[in-house]
Every structure is written in structure tokens, then in C-alpha cells.
Amino acid sequence: MLSSVLVVGLGLMGSNLALKLRSQGLQVYGEDVNQDAYLNAINMGAIEDSSCSEVDLDWDIDRIVRNFHTLNVIIYQELTTDIRGKPN
């Protein structure tokens, strides 16, 4: 289960998403190129008042490999199935 999320873009939609996630008990961090939007999100309580450096950005290599395998199967099925749905 998720314990924290990072919202990139804290305009109207990003701040609304952050507020909804906070109401569900998640720690929400945010980033925005517009400093005013970032400060507004902090002031309204949409995001944590700290750096997003606490967000876990580790790569799960096993999951990436599984995703590539799934993509490989999908591409193979698209290339080997004709328009009638019968394998070539």
C-alpha cells in the first residue's frame, strides 16, 4: 500500500489531487516550476511543508523486467494475429 506520493504540477488540478490524497491519509509531496503555486499548495495544506527528497525513488529492477516481458508479449501478439483474430 502506498504511504507517500509526489504530485508534479500544483496548479488547480494538482492541488485538488493532493488534497484528496491527504484526506485519505497519505503523505503528499509536491513540485512545481511556479513558486507561487508551490507556496499556495503548502499554505492550503495540500502538500507536506518539506522537500520531496524524502520520496522513495528507488528502481525495482525485477518489476521493470516483468513490464518489459509483458510489453514483449503484447507486441508479439499484435504482430502475429491477423485481422480475423486467428494466429498466423
Buried (B, 14 or more C-beta within 10 A) or exposed (E): EEEBBBBEBBEEEBBEBBBEBBEEEBBBBBBBEEEEBBEBBBEEEBBBEEEBEEBEEEEEEEEEEEEEEEEEEEEEEEEEEEEEEEEE
